Amino acid sequence: MTITASQAQPGDILLDCEGTAWQRGTEFYDWSTFTGPVAYYGPWQDSYGPQGELTLLARDGRPV
């Protein structure tokens, strides 16, 4: 299933086109990769998180 970052739900695990796996946190600006949380300074910008179409790998702890 392909979705965008804005469609992701808390806990979703997604794969971007560059092969990076992302996990959505509880807030729209709460993203982490498997190397750690995404750090940012100042207001959140969408470019800090995953971009473009994303492949949804897991939702609610289950593979999609």
Phi, psi and omega in degrees: 000134180252130179223176174253168180301323181290341179270350183292145178254156178308132180092347180298144173246127186231156178241127178269175185292344179267001178088013178269131177270135182237150172235132180277135176269199184280340179249159182296339180258007184261091180238148173217156173251179181280003171259356177138177180292156177279122180266141178208159179236138180082196181296147178293138173237139182304332181292347177286335182260193181293149184241155173071203179282137183237144177269120178283117182265321183211144176219136182056034177077010182235142176299147180260000000 
